[in-house]
Amino acid sequence: MLLNNFPTKSLAKETAKLLGQAIQKNQNKEILLMFSGGSALKVLDFIDISLLSERITISVVDERFSMNPKVNNFCQLEQRKFFDACLEKGCAIVGTRIHKGETITQATINFEAQLRKWRQYHKRGFIISLLGMGEDGHTAGVLPFPESPRLFNDLFLDPEWIASYEGPDYLRFTTTLTFLKEQIDLAIVYVQGSKKKEALEKLRNSGLSIQQVPAKVFQEMKEVVVCTDIKM
C-alpha cells in the first residue's frame, strides 16, 4: 500500500491524474472502472476524458438500494459530466439503478451476474477502482461488524462477489472483500479530511481486525495507492 500526500485544494485533481495514468498505461486492455460514491466522486471532475474509449466499462463499487437519485450511487454517477463523456466515447455501462418492483435480491444477483459476465469475456481485462474510506474505517459498502464477526465473514469473505444486507440507514449491496482482493488490479483510494485520520491510523494497528476496520483489506489487495491530505 502506497501513501501519497497532497494539499487539500489539489487532492482531487492529483488523484484524478493518477487514475488517468493508470487508464493510459492499460489502454490496450479492456478496462473496468468502478467508483465509490460520496466525496470520491469529485475526482471524476478532473479526469482527462480524452482517455475514455469503447474499451472501457464503468460501474460503481457499492450501492444503496433506493430509487432516490440523491441516495443511489449510480444515479449520482449519472449526474456527473464525466458520465456524459463516457456515453459520448462509447464506454459500456454496468448499471445499478433500482427499478420499480425490483427486490434487493434481484438487484444483487443482477450486479454479480454483470460483473462475472465482464470477467468471462475479458479474462485479461484490467479492473481499476476508485475507493473511499469512512471515518469508521469502512470501504466500498463494507461496514464494520465488530460485534458480529461471523456475520461479517459470511457476508464479505465468502466466495461471492456481491453481498446484500440491511445497513443502519438503507438496504445495501456491495462488492465483497473477496472481490476487492481477487479481482481489482489497482485501487486508488481517496481520503480527505482530518476526521478520517484516526481511521487511517487504524490501518497500521495490528491489534485491530478486518471486522473492526474493513479498510484493512487494502493491505491484502494487489495494488493500492492512497491519496490523502492527512499528514501521518
C-alpha positions as a Markdown table, in Angstrom:
| # | Residue | x | y | z |
|---|---|---|---|---|
| 1 | Met | 0.0 | 0.0 | 0.0 |
| 2 | Leu | 1.5 | 3.3 | -1.1 |
| 3 | Leu | 0.5 | 6.5 | 0.7 |
| 4 | Asn | 0.6 | 9.8 | -1.2 |
| 5 | Asn | 0.1 | 13.2 | 0.5 |
| 6 | Phe | -1.3 | 16.2 | -1.4 |
| 7 | Pro | -2.7 | 19.6 | -0.3 |
| 8 | Thr | -6.4 | 19.6 | 0.2 |
| 9 | Lys | -7.0 | 22.0 | -2.7 |
| 10 | Ser | -5.3 | 19.8 | -5.2 |
| 11 | Leu | -6.2 | 16.4 | -3.7 |
| 12 | Ala | -9.0 | 15.5 | -6.1 |
| 13 | Lys | -7.0 | 16.8 | -9.1 |
| 14 | Glu | -3.9 | 14.8 | -8.2 |
| 15 | Thr | -6.0 | 11.7 | -7.5 |
| 16 | Ala | -7.6 | 12.1 | -11.0 |
| 17 | Lys | -4.1 | 12.4 | -12.5 |
| 18 | Leu | -3.1 | 9.0 | -11.0 |
| 19 | Leu | -6.3 | 7.5 | -12.2 |
| 20 | Gly | -5.7 | 8.8 | -15.7 |
| 21 | Gln | -2.2 | 7.5 | -15.7 |
| 22 | Ala | -3.5 | 4.0 | -14.8 |
| 23 | Ile | -6.0 | 4.1 | -17.7 |
| 24 | Gln | -3.4 | 5.3 | -20.1 |
| 25 | Lys | -0.9 | 2.5 | -19.0 |
| 26 | Asn | -3.6 | -0.1 | -19.6 |
| 27 | Gln | -5.2 | 1.4 | -22.7 |
| 28 | Asn | -4.5 | -1.7 | -24.8 |
| 29 | Lys | -6.6 | -3.8 | -22.5 |
| 30 | Glu | -10.3 | -3.9 | -21.7 |
| 31 | Ile | -10.7 | -1.8 | -18.5 |
| 32 | Leu | -13.5 | -1.9 | -15.9 |
| 33 | Leu | -13.6 | 1.3 | -13.9 |
| 34 | Met | -15.5 | 1.0 | -10.6 |
| 35 | Phe | -16.3 | 4.1 | -8.5 |
| 36 | Ser | -17.3 | 4.6 | -4.9 |
| 37 | Gly | -19.9 | 7.2 | -4.1 |
| 38 | Gly | -19.7 | 10.1 | -1.7 |
| 39 | Ser | -16.8 | 12.6 | -1.8 |
| 40 | Ala | -14.7 | 10.3 | -4.0 |
| 41 | Leu | -17.0 | 11.3 | -7.0 |
| 42 | Lys | -15.5 | 14.8 | -7.1 |
| 43 | Val | -12.3 | 13.2 | -8.5 |
| 44 | Leu | -14.3 | 12.5 | -11.7 |
| 45 | Asp | -14.5 | 16.2 | -12.4 |
| 46 | Phe | -10.7 | 16.2 | -13.1 |
| 47 | Ile | -10.3 | 13.1 | -15.2 |
| 48 | Asp | -8.9 | 13.6 | -18.7 |
| 49 | Ile | -11.9 | 12.4 | -20.8 |
| 50 | Ser | -9.7 | 12.0 | -23.9 |
| 51 | Leu | -8.5 | 8.7 | -22.2 |
| 52 | Leu | -12.0 | 7.3 | -22.5 |
| 53 | Ser | -12.8 | 4.7 | -25.2 |
| 54 | Glu | -15.0 | 1.8 | -26.2 |
| 55 | Arg | -12.6 | -0.5 | -24.3 |
| 56 | Ile | -13.7 | 0.9 | -21.0 |
| 57 | Thr | -16.7 | -0.2 | -18.9 |
| 58 | Ile | -17.8 | 1.9 | -16.0 |
| 59 | Ser | -19.7 | 0.9 | -12.8 |
| 60 | Val | -19.9 | 1.5 | -9.1 |
| 61 | Val | -18.3 | -0.4 | -6.2 |
| 62 | Asp | -21.3 | -0.5 | -4.0 |
| 63 | Glu | -24.9 | 0.6 | -3.9 |
| 64 | Arg | -27.7 | 1.8 | -1.7 |
| 65 | Phe | -31.0 | 0.1 | -2.5 |
| 66 | Ser | -33.0 | 3.2 | -3.3 |
| 67 | Met | -34.7 | 4.8 | -6.2 |
| 68 | Asn | -34.0 | 8.2 | -4.8 |
| 69 | Pro | -31.4 | 9.8 | -7.1 |
| 70 | Lys | -29.8 | 11.6 | -4.2 |
| 71 | Val | -29.2 | 8.3 | -2.4 |
| 72 | Asn | -28.5 | 5.7 | -5.2 |
| 73 | Asn | -24.8 | 5.8 | -6.0 |
| 74 | Phe | -25.2 | 5.0 | -9.7 |
| 75 | Cys | -27.8 | 7.8 | -10.1 |
| 76 | Gln | -25.2 | 10.2 | -8.5 |
| 77 | Leu | -22.6 | 8.9 | -11.0 |
| 78 | Glu | -25.0 | 9.6 | -13.9 |
| 79 | Gln | -25.3 | 13.2 | -12.8 |
| 80 | Arg | -21.6 | 13.9 | -13.3 |
| 81 | Lys | -20.4 | 15.4 | -16.6 |
| 82 | Phe | -17.9 | 12.5 | -16.6 |
| 83 | Phe | -20.8 | 10.1 | -17.2 |
| 84 | Asp | -22.0 | 12.0 | -20.2 |
| 85 | Ala | -18.4 | 11.9 | -21.6 |
| 86 | Cys | -18.4 | 8.2 | -21.1 |
| 87 | Leu | -21.5 | 7.8 | -23.2 |
| 88 | Glu | -20.2 | 10.0 | -25.9 |
| 89 | Lys | -17.0 | 8.0 | -26.1 |
| 90 | Gly | -18.9 | 4.7 | -26.3 |
| 91 | Cys | -18.0 | 3.3 | -22.9 |
| 92 | Ala | -20.0 | 0.3 | -21.8 |
| 93 | Ile | -22.1 | 0.5 | -18.6 |
| 94 | Val | -22.7 | -1.9 | -15.7 |
| 95 | Gly | -25.6 | -0.1 | -14.1 |
| 96 | Thr | -27.1 | -0.5 | -10.6 |
| 97 | Arg | -30.1 | 1.9 | -10.9 |
| 98 | Ile | -33.0 | 0.4 | -8.9 |
| 99 | His | -36.2 | -0.2 | -10.9 |
| 100 | Lys | -39.7 | -0.2 | -9.7 |
| 101 | Gly | -40.7 | -3.6 | -8.3 |
| 102 | Glu | -37.2 | -4.8 | -8.1 |
| 103 | Thr | -36.1 | -6.6 | -4.9 |
| 104 | Ile | -32.7 | -6.3 | -3.3 |
| 105 | Thr | -32.1 | -10.0 | -4.0 |
| 106 | Gln | -32.8 | -9.4 | -7.7 |
| 107 | Ala | -30.5 | -6.3 | -7.8 |
| 108 | Thr | -27.7 | -8.2 | -6.0 |
| 109 | Ile | -27.9 | -11.2 | -8.4 |
| 110 | Asn | -28.0 | -9.0 | -11.4 |
| 111 | Phe | -25.0 | -6.9 | -10.3 |
| 112 | Glu | -22.9 | -10.0 | -9.7 |
| 113 | Ala | -24.0 | -11.6 | -13.0 |
| 114 | Gln | -22.9 | -8.5 | -14.9 |
| 115 | Leu | -19.5 | -8.4 | -13.3 |
| 116 | Arg | -18.9 | -12.2 | -13.9 |
| 117 | Lys | -20.0 | -11.8 | -17.5 |
| 118 | Trp | -17.5 | -8.9 | -17.9 |
| 119 | Arg | -14.7 | -11.1 | -16.5 |
| 120 | Gln | -15.8 | -14.1 | -18.6 |
| 121 | Tyr | -15.4 | -12.1 | -21.8 |
| 122 | His | -12.3 | -10.2 | -20.6 |
| 123 | Lys | -10.2 | -12.7 | -18.8 |
| 124 | Arg | -7.2 | -10.5 | -19.2 |
| 125 | Gly | -9.1 | -7.3 | -18.6 |
| 126 | Phe | -7.8 | -4.8 | -16.0 |
| 127 | Ile | -10.0 | -3.6 | -13.1 |
| 128 | Ile | -9.4 | -0.2 | -11.6 |
| 129 | Ser | -11.4 | 1.0 | -8.6 |
| 130 | Leu | -11.7 | 4.5 | -7.1 |
| 131 | Leu | -12.4 | 3.8 | -3.4 |
| 132 | Gly | -13.0 | 5.9 | -0.4 |
| 133 | Met | -12.7 | 5.3 | 3.3 |
| 134 | Gly | -15.2 | 6.3 | 6.0 |
| 135 | Glu | -14.4 | 7.7 | 9.5 |
| 136 | Asp | -15.5 | 4.3 | 10.8 |
| 137 | Gly | -12.9 | 2.5 | 8.7 |
| 138 | His | -15.3 | 1.2 | 6.1 |
| 139 | Thr | -14.6 | 1.0 | 2.4 |
| 140 | Ala | -16.9 | 0.3 | -0.5 |
| 141 | Gly | -20.2 | -0.8 | 1.1 |
| 142 | Val | -18.4 | -3.0 | 3.7 |
| 143 | Leu | -19.2 | -1.6 | 7.1 |
| 144 | Pro | -17.6 | -2.7 | 10.4 |
| 145 | Phe | -19.3 | -5.6 | 12.2 |
| 146 | Pro | -17.1 | -5.8 | 15.4 |
| 147 | Glu | -20.0 | -7.3 | 17.4 |
| 148 | Ser | -20.8 | -10.0 | 14.7 |
| 149 | Pro | -17.5 | -11.2 | 13.1 |
| 150 | Arg | -19.2 | -14.4 | 11.9 |
| 151 | Leu | -21.9 | -12.5 | 10.1 |
| 152 | Phe | -19.2 | -10.2 | 8.6 |
| 153 | Asn | -17.3 | -13.2 | 7.4 |
| 154 | Asp | -20.4 | -14.8 | 5.9 |
| 155 | Leu | -21.3 | -11.6 | 4.0 |
| 156 | Phe | -17.9 | -10.2 | 2.9 |
| 157 | Leu | -15.4 | -13.0 | 3.0 |
| 158 | Asp | -17.2 | -15.8 | 1.2 |
| 159 | Pro | -16.7 | -16.7 | -2.5 |
| 160 | Glu | -19.5 | -14.4 | -3.7 |
| 161 | Trp | -18.6 | -11.1 | -5.4 |
| 162 | Ile | -21.6 | -9.2 | -4.2 |
| 163 | Ala | -23.3 | -9.2 | -0.8 |
| 164 | Ser | -26.5 | -7.5 | 0.4 |
| 165 | Tyr | -27.6 | -6.6 | 3.9 |
| 166 | Glu | -29.5 | -4.2 | 6.0 |
| 167 | Gly | -27.3 | -1.3 | 6.9 |
| 168 | Pro | -28.0 | 1.4 | 9.6 |
| 169 | Asp | -29.7 | 3.6 | 7.1 |
| 170 | Tyr | -30.5 | 1.7 | 3.8 |
| 171 | Leu | -30.6 | -1.7 | 2.4 |
| 172 | Arg | -27.2 | -2.1 | 0.7 |
| 173 | Phe | -25.4 | -4.3 | -1.8 |
| 174 | Thr | -21.7 | -4.2 | -2.3 |
| 175 | Thr | -18.7 | -5.8 | -3.8 |
| 176 | Thr | -17.2 | -8.1 | -1.2 |
| 177 | Leu | -13.7 | -8.2 | 0.3 |
| 178 | Thr | -13.2 | -11.3 | -1.8 |
| 179 | Phe | -13.9 | -9.4 | -4.9 |
| 180 | Leu | -11.7 | -6.5 | -3.9 |
| 181 | Lys | -8.8 | -8.9 | -3.2 |
| 182 | Glu | -9.1 | -11.2 | -6.1 |
| 183 | Gln | -10.5 | -9.1 | -8.9 |
| 184 | Ile | -9.3 | -5.5 | -8.5 |
| 185 | Asp | -5.9 | -5.0 | -10.1 |
| 186 | Leu | -5.4 | -1.4 | -8.9 |
| 187 | Ala | -7.3 | 0.6 | -6.2 |
| 188 | Ile | -6.8 | 4.3 | -5.9 |
| 189 | Val | -8.2 | 5.4 | -2.5 |
| 190 | Tyr | -9.4 | 9.0 | -2.0 |
| 191 | Val | -9.2 | 10.0 | 1.7 |
| 192 | Gln | -10.0 | 13.6 | 2.5 |
| 193 | Gly | -10.3 | 15.4 | 5.8 |
| 194 | Ser | -8.8 | 15.3 | 9.3 |
| 195 | Lys | -11.8 | 13.4 | 10.7 |
| 196 | Lys | -10.5 | 10.4 | 8.9 |
| 197 | Lys | -7.0 | 10.5 | 10.4 |
| 198 | Glu | -7.9 | 8.0 | 13.2 |
| 199 | Ala | -9.3 | 5.6 | 10.6 |
| 200 | Leu | -6.2 | 5.9 | 8.5 |
| 201 | Glu | -4.0 | 5.2 | 11.6 |
| 202 | Lys | -6.1 | 2.1 | 12.4 |
| 203 | Leu | -4.9 | 0.5 | 9.1 |
| 204 | Arg | -1.5 | 0.2 | 10.8 |
| 205 | Asn | -2.8 | -1.2 | 14.1 |
| 206 | Ser | -2.1 | -4.9 | 14.1 |
| 207 | Gly | -4.3 | -5.3 | 17.1 |
| 208 | Leu | -7.5 | -4.5 | 15.1 |
| 209 | Ser | -9.2 | -7.0 | 12.9 |
| 210 | Ile | -10.7 | -6.5 | 9.5 |
| 211 | Gln | -14.1 | -7.0 | 11.0 |
| 212 | Gln | -13.4 | -3.8 | 13.0 |
| 213 | Val | -11.7 | -1.9 | 10.2 |
| 214 | Pro | -12.8 | -3.2 | 6.8 |
| 215 | Ala | -10.3 | -0.9 | 5.0 |
| 216 | Lys | -7.5 | -3.2 | 6.3 |
| 217 | Val | -8.3 | -5.1 | 3.1 |
| 218 | Phe | -6.1 | -2.5 | 1.3 |
| 219 | Gln | -3.1 | -4.4 | 2.8 |
| 220 | Glu | -4.3 | -7.6 | 1.1 |
| 221 | Met | -5.2 | -6.2 | -2.4 |
| 222 | Lys | -3.0 | -6.5 | -5.5 |
| 223 | Glu | -2.0 | -2.8 | -5.6 |
| 224 | Val | -3.4 | 0.1 | -3.6 |
| 225 | Val | -2.5 | 3.8 | -3.8 |
| 226 | Val | -3.9 | 6.0 | -1.0 |
| 227 | Cys | -4.3 | 9.7 | -1.9 |
| 228 | Thr | -4.9 | 11.9 | 1.2 |
| 229 | Asp | -4.4 | 15.4 | 2.6 |
| 230 | Ile | -3.9 | 13.9 | 6.1 |
| 231 | Lys | -0.3 | 14.1 | 7.3 |
| 232 | Met | 0.7 | 10.9 | 9.2 |
